[in-house]
Amino acid sequence: MTKGILFDLDGTLWDSSEVVADAWNKCIEENTDRPERITVPQLKSYMGKTLDVIASLMFPTLPPEEQMRIIKLCFGYEEEFIKKQRPRFFDREKEILGSLSKEYKLAVVSNCQVGYIELYMDHSGFPELFCDFESAGATGLSKGQNIRLVMERQGIDKCVYVGDTAGDEQASREAGVPFIHAAYGFGTPEAPDASIASLDELAEAAAELMKDE
């Protein structure tokens, strides 16, 4: 039996919120006459949502087409900022994921735009620990559908999804896999199958949820 651990990105594998907030505010200042500016707490509340939802939350008074035009510009700035400024990784991340990769197939599934997971891989220095990744920006599918897509692509029979938000929990339910809440992240789900205060606790939680009957 092939087992896997699939991860959300923001709030689970890294915290890019400060860099992204700076990028978005710079973009809005340079390209619009809008008064909106985003704070780090606001941005954290948006993490995990799809592009159209974030755009509507950020610019609620604008027509959808203009919302999307601005938010796409923001994502362009975001990419350039993250290329130059490494976001914060979590304690012992490389060591922990390296150990897990010996027993499980590891992959990243996010609602982000195309290119964002690749930035994580570039900054991490350990992309070889992951067998796959997928994003809503690439497929147009829900996170739950992308979890199933990666499972099928990699021949994973049993897995858990690790994330920090209620949206991640809903995606796990849609995919039919157990959900582990990264309680060190940004959100508060309703009823996770397990909860971890740090990545150090992941091995034990995953083993318990995927133990052979």
N, C-alpha and C positions, 0 to 999 in steps of 0.2 A: 504493500500500500504506500502510495506517495503522499506525503503530508506537506503542507505549506503554511507559511505565515505571511499574510498580505497586510500592507501598511497604508494608512492615510499618510499624508506628508506634513502639512502645516500643523504644528502643535503636537505632532507625534514623532517625527524624525528630525525636524528642525523648527526654529522660531525665526521667521524672516520678517516679522511684523514691523520692527522699527525701520528697517531698510525700505520696505514696501511703502510704508506711510510717507517717508521722505520723498520717494519717487513719485507717488501719486500727487502729493501736494505741489511738488515742483512742476509736474505736468499741467495741473489745473491752472497754476499761476501763469505759466508761459503760453498756454494755448487757448484759454477761455477768459471770459470776464465773470465767471461764476464765483460766488462767495464761499462755496463749500470748501472745507478743509477737513481732512480725516485725522482722527486721533488713533493712537495705537489700540486702546480698548475697543473703539468702534471697529477697527480693522479685524481684530481678533474675533469679534462677533460675526463677521462676514465670512471667516475662513470656512472652507468646505462647501460653500454655496456655489451654484453655477453662475456663469458670467452675466446672464440676463437678470438674475435675481439681485446680484451685487449692484448692477447698474441702476436698477429700480430703487434700491435702498439708498444709494448714494445721491441720486439726482431725481427724487420723486416728482418734482414739478415739471420736468422736461418730457417731451414726447419720447417714446421708446427708441426711435431712430437716433435721436440726439444723445440719449443716455448711452447707447451702445457705441456711438462714435467717440465719445469722451473716454469711456472706460477702456476701449481698445487702445487709445492713445496712452492711457495710464499704464496698461500692461506693457506697452513698448518701452516706456521709461523704466518700469519695474525690472524688466530683463536687463537693461543696461546697468542699472544700479547694482543688481545682484551679481552681475559679472565682476564688478569691481570691489564689492563689499561682501565678505563671507558672512552669511547669517549664523546665528548661534545654534550649534549642535548640542545634543544632550550628553550628560556624563557617561563616559566609557562606551559610547555608541559603537565605535568600530570593533572593540573587543567583544562586546555582547553579540552584535550581529554576526561577527565572524564565527563565534561559537555556535550560534543557532543555525548558520548556513551549512554546518556539517551534518545536521539532522533533518532540516526542513528546506524546501524551496522557498526563497524569499522574493517578494515582488512588491511594487508600489502601485496603488490604484488611487487616483485623485480626481477631483472635479476641476482641476486646473486647465489652463490653456496649454497648447502645444509648446514645448520647449522648456517648461518650468521644471518638470521632473529631471530633465537633462542637466539643468543648472545644479540641482541637488547632487546628481551623480558626479558632475565635474568638481564641485567643491568638496565632496566627501572624501575623495581619494580612495574609495573602496567600491567602485561600481561593480566589480567582479563578484561581489557577494550576492547580487540580485540576478535572478534568472530572467526577469521580465518587468515591464511597467506598462501602465495604460492610463489615459486621461480622457475626460469628457470632451475636451477640445479636439482630440484626435478622432474619436468614434461617434460623438453626438449621442452616446448612450448614457443611461443613468449609472451611478456608481455601483449599484447592485448588479446591473447587467455587465458592467466591466469586470467586476469581481468574478462572475461566472465565466466571462470570456477568457480571463487569464487562467483560471482553473482548467478550463478545457484545453487551452493552448499548451499548457505545461503538463497536462496529464495528472493534475492534483486530485486525489480522491477525497481527501479530508483536509480542512484548513480552518483557521480562525482569521478574523479581520480585526486589526488593531487601529483604533482611532479615538478622537477626543470629543466628538460632538454628537448631538442627537441625530444629526443627519447621517453620521457614520453608523450609528446604531440602526437606523432605518434601512440603510444600504445593506447591512449584514442580514437583516431580516428578509429583505427582498432576495438576497442571494442564497438564503437558507444555510448560513454558516454562523457559528458562535461569534459573539462580539466581546472583545476585551477593551475596556475603557482605559485610555491613557489619561489618568486623573491629573497628571502634571501638565496637561495641555489647556485648551481654551474653553471647553464646553462641559455641559452636564447632561448626559443622557438619562433615560428613565429607568431602565432595568437591564444593565449589562450582565452578561454571563460571568464576567470576572472584571476586576478592577486592579490596576497596578499604579503604585505611586511613583515608580521609576522604571526604566528599562531593565534594571537589575532583576525585577520580579517577573519578567516576561516568560522566561524559560519554564518556570514552575507553573504559571497560569496556563500556558499553551499545552504543556504536557498533560495537565489535569483534564483540560477540555477535549483533548484529542486522544486520550488513553484508549487502548483497545478494550472492547467490551468482553 
